[in-house]
C-alpha cells in the first residue's frame, strides 16, 4: 500500500500541474484524439521539466 500511495502521489501532482498550468481538459470524441491530447500534454510537461533541470545544472 505504501508503494502504491507513493506512486499515486507523484502521478496526481503531474496531473494537477497539467490541469492548472496547461489548462488540460480532455473533451474529445474518440479515444485516439484523447490519447493524442494527453500525450501532447505529457510531452509539454516533460519538456518543461527537462528545461528546468538543465537550468539548474548549468549554474551548479
Secondary structure, DSSP 8 states (H G I E B T S, - for coil): -HHHHHHHHHHHHHHHHHHHTS------SSHHHHHHHHHHHHHHHHHHHHHHHHHHHHH-
